[in-house]
Amino acid sequence: MIVRTLDELDGTERDVVTPNWRSKRIILAGDRVGFSLHETVLKAGTSNDFWYANHVEAVLCVAGEGELTDKETGETYQLRPGTLYLLNGNERHQVRPHTDIRAICVFNPPVTGREVHDENGVYPLVVEEEATA
């Protein structure tokens, strides 16, 4: 059993802070459960371009409001508490928070926590090493 609190992640390697967003990586590939789970806060007034070419991501907005744009189709969706979007086609997308947006995100395959967005907003596919006995 794994039990963690968001507060205990503050200031650790699982707490990733950028100028536009902060992501607390609650569950990572090393936990060996087949997905990763994150709490991400996107700052109001920012524009965030992402493209998870190697991962499927589900995002549940739990606080705040903003807009999500599918960069492939140009379609725009309103984000507010209770809105979920699933990037099951590896869509390039942009999130523009009007207020701070707090979201719970799930990735498959799970991220390791060592990934860094490249110039296209992509996380590379990093595989966790198998534990040896």
HELIX and SHEET records of a PDB file:
HELIX    1   1 LEU A    6  LEU A    9  1                                   4    
HELIX    2   2 ALA A   29  ASP A   31  5                                   3    
SHEET    1   A 6 ASP A  15  VAL A  17  0                                        
SHEET    2   A 6 TRP A  21  ILE A  27 -1                                        
SHEET    3   A 6 SER A  36  LEU A  42 -1                                        
SHEET    4   A 6 ILE A 101  ASN A 108 -1                                        
SHEET    5   A 6 VAL A  56  ALA A  63 -1                                        
SHEET    6   A 6 LEU A  84  LEU A  87 -1                                        
SHEET    1   B 4 ASN A  48  TRP A  51  0                                        
SHEET    2   B 4 ARG A  92  PRO A  97 -1                                        
SHEET    3   B 4 GLY A  66  ASP A  70 -1                                        
SHEET    4   B 4 THR A  76  LEU A  79 -1                                        
END                                                                             
